[in-house]
């Protein structure tokens, strides 16, 4: 597996961030780039406009609670968010994030991270370095086999590659 180090600025949010504010229902008939342009606007109107590729979303408990809309994880992917770190996740959001190739890590003391802190994450080793405060933190690592899937762009591109490489045989009837 190729090492995947993530570096970006922290965007800090609190507890119980609902999937409905990540992917507002009013934009469901729009393209994903339009949907993503409204990601979290009810909480931080500047987020979708100013987030940069690789930036890291930091949140509290139960991130992604609410409806099971996969568009919530896809909005962050469309915005090229490098990773999400939260105290805990709603189960469906967490699985959607991984399935769409978005690293989602668990860290119980996210309140130590401040907005705009520069972060460096090694998701497989479970290491987070806050380059702003010079603090090194251990977070729950992402197992290497899941990181392989994430690095492939998510579950479907990962499976497509396995099929193309002959590692998975598909029966045609």
NORTAPE-V977382 format. One record per pair of residues at least 6 apart in sequence whose C-alpha atoms are under 7 Angstrom apart, sorted by the first residue. I is the first residue (numbers start at 1). GAP is how many residues later the second one is. If there is no record, write none. Layout:
BEGIN
i->I gap->GAP
i->I gap->GAP
END
This chain:
BEGIN
i->1 gap->147
i->4 gap->118
i->5 gap->115
i->5 gap->116
i->5 gap->117
i->6 gap->48
i->6 gap->76
i->6 gap->114
i->6 gap->115
i->6 gap->116
i->7 gap->47
i->7 gap->48
i->7 gap->112
i->7 gap->113
i->7 gap->114
i->8 gap->46
i->8 gap->47
i->8 gap->48
i->8 gap->110
i->8 gap->111
i->8 gap->112
i->9 gap->46
i->9 gap->47
i->9 gap->107
i->9 gap->108
i->9 gap->109
i->9 gap->110
i->10 gap->45
i->10 gap->46
i->10 gap->47
i->10 gap->48
i->10 gap->105
i->10 gap->106
i->10 gap->107
i->10 gap->108
i->10 gap->109
i->11 gap->45
i->11 gap->46
i->11 gap->47
i->11 gap->104
i->11 gap->105
i->12 gap->45
i->12 gap->46
i->12 gap->47
i->12 gap->102
i->12 gap->103
i->13 gap->45
i->13 gap->46
i->13 gap->47
i->14 gap->45
i->14 gap->46
i->15 gap->44
i->15 gap->45
i->15 gap->46
i->15 gap->47
i->15 gap->48
i->16 gap->45
i->16 gap->46
i->16 gap->47
i->16 gap->49
i->17 gap->46
i->17 gap->47
i->17 gap->48
i->18 gap->45
i->18 gap->46
i->18 gap->47
i->18 gap->48
i->19 gap->45
i->19 gap->46
i->19 gap->47
i->19 gap->48
i->19 gap->50
i->19 gap->53
i->20 gap->46
i->20 gap->47
i->21 gap->18
i->21 gap->19
i->21 gap->21
i->22 gap->17
i->22 gap->18
i->22 gap->50
i->22 gap->53
i->23 gap->12
i->23 gap->13
i->23 gap->16
i->23 gap->48
i->23 gap->49
i->23 gap->52
i->27 gap->8
i->28 gap->7
i->32 gap->43
i->33 gap->45
i->35 gap->40
i->36 gap->12
i->36 gap->39
i->36 gap->40
i->36 gap->42
i->36 gap->43
i->37 gap->11
i->37 gap->12
i->38 gap->10
i->39 gap->9
i->39 gap->36
i->40 gap->7
i->41 gap->6
i->53 gap->26
i->53 gap->27
i->53 gap->28
i->53 gap->29
i->54 gap->26
i->54 gap->27
i->54 gap->28
i->55 gap->26
i->55 gap->27
i->56 gap->25
i->56 gap->26
i->56 gap->27
i->56 gap->28
i->57 gap->26
i->57 gap->27
i->57 gap->28
i->58 gap->26
i->58 gap->27
i->58 gap->28
i->58 gap->52
i->59 gap->26
i->59 gap->27
i->59 gap->28
i->59 gap->51
i->60 gap->26
i->60 gap->27
i->60 gap->28
i->60 gap->50
i->61 gap->25
i->61 gap->26
i->61 gap->27
i->61 gap->28
i->62 gap->26
i->62 gap->27
i->62 gap->28
i->63 gap->23
i->63 gap->25
i->63 gap->26
i->63 gap->27
i->64 gap->25
i->64 gap->26
i->64 gap->29
i->65 gap->25
i->68 gap->24
i->68 gap->25
i->70 gap->26
i->73 gap->20
i->73 gap->23
i->73 gap->24
i->74 gap->26
i->77 gap->25
i->83 gap->19
i->83 gap->20
i->83 gap->21
i->84 gap->19
i->84 gap->20
i->84 gap->21
i->85 gap->19
i->85 gap->20
i->85 gap->21
i->85 gap->22
i->86 gap->19
i->86 gap->20
i->86 gap->21
i->86 gap->24
i->87 gap->19
i->87 gap->20
i->87 gap->21
i->87 gap->22
i->87 gap->23
i->88 gap->18
i->94 gap->10
i->97 gap->6
i->97 gap->7
i->98 gap->6
i->98 gap->52
i->98 gap->56
i->99 gap->55
i->99 gap->56
i->100 gap->53
i->100 gap->54
i->100 gap->55
i->101 gap->48
i->101 gap->49
i->101 gap->50
i->101 gap->52
i->101 gap->53
i->102 gap->48
i->103 gap->47
i->105 gap->34
i->105 gap->35
i->105 gap->36
i->105 gap->37
i->106 gap->33
i->106 gap->34
i->107 gap->32
i->107 gap->33
i->117 gap->13
i->117 gap->15
i->118 gap->12
i->118 gap->13
i->118 gap->14
i->119 gap->9
i->119 gap->10
i->119 gap->11
i->119 gap->12
i->120 gap->8
i->120 gap->9
i->120 gap->10
i->121 gap->6
i->121 gap->7
i->121 gap->8
i->122 gap->6
i->123 gap->18
i->123 gap->19
i->124 gap->17
i->124 gap->18
i->124 gap->19
i->124 gap->20
i->124 gap->23
i->125 gap->16
i->126 gap->12
i->126 gap->13
i->126 gap->14
i->126 gap->15
i->127 gap->10
i->127 gap->11
i->127 gap->12
i->128 gap->8
i->128 gap->9
i->128 gap->10
i->128 gap->11
i->129 gap->6
i->129 gap->7
i->129 gap->8
i->130 gap->6
i->149 gap->6
i->149 gap->9
i->152 gap->6
i->162 gap->6
i->163 gap->6
END
